[in-house]
Amino acid sequence: MDRTPYWLCVDGEWVRQQDALTVQNRAFLYGDGVFETMRTFGEDIVFVETHFERLTSSLALLDIPLHADLQGDGLRKLAARFIHKNKWYKGARLRLTVYRVGAGRYTPQSNESGFLLDGEPFDNEPFYPFVGTGKLLTAFSEMKKPLNKLASLKTTSSIFYVLAGKHAKTQGFDDCFIMNERDEIIETVNSNVFLVAGNQVIAPGTSNGALNGTMRKQVLNLLNDTNYNITERGINADDLQKADEVLLTNAVQGINWVKGYKERRYYHRFGAELSEKLNLKIVNRQF
């Protein structure tokens, strides 16, 4: 069989076969994979153990084996080499995609894994910025997120989030709330949600269909050192009217905040305090 590399066209660019994913890649064909989006500090992945834990549990649920190069301390070493080769020491956003490889259509004929590590550097300081302007949100009510075991995973089958993001953009909003089948608000297009009212915090979790966010876990740890009472449940319209702050969290941006939803406007004092504590952990390399 002739294995001479051939040309592929990707988004108008011609590349050699070995420089791109093949057209038989199952992540492309069937969404048969998961991904982790990670932030770096120097040559290190921030909260790498939390990312690795979610990666392995997600792969186990999908019955995709962990690639040998990622086992043990492999992910940490791979990321350090990637950062070093590209000299992205100010911080970067990395995306690790792990997918099933092999022949077959919907039903794979084998069960092995491949992966792709990609990224982009940051121009600012390698900390989590707390964006002071806040975000204006709407709700994505055309579709509801199903409540099943796949709901908490970051899979390559992300069309639901694509449509939600397009909805927010066409309506002129920064982001939008996503609801589950019980009409509970559980997350946004790319973030977990924390609602603060008095000394109460509502944090939708995986039992509500929310993504098993790595930054969500870190914020919950920060909240455990405060006097706030935490309830893990979905958010309803009445909660949004009574809220003092609505915070958004993800692994790249850290903690962000919602400025407004419909006619309601929110504060961000507590969110700023949490962000300072989060950045202190980064400076002290407590990750």
Secondary structure, 3 states (H helix, E strand, C coil): CCCCCCEEEECCEEEEHHHCCCCCCHHHHHCCEEEEEEEEECCEECCHHHHHHHHHHHHHHHCCCCCHHHCCCHHHHHHHHHHHHHCCCCCEEEEEEEEEECCECCCECCCEEEEEEEEEECCCCCCCCCCCCCEEEEEEEEEEECCCCCCCCCECCCHHHHHHHHHHHHCCCCEEEEEECCCCEEEECCCEEEEEECCEEECCCHHHCCCCCHHHHHHHHHHCCCCCEEECCCECHHHHHHCCEEEEEECCCEEEEEEEECCEECCCHHHHHHHHHHHHHHHCCCC
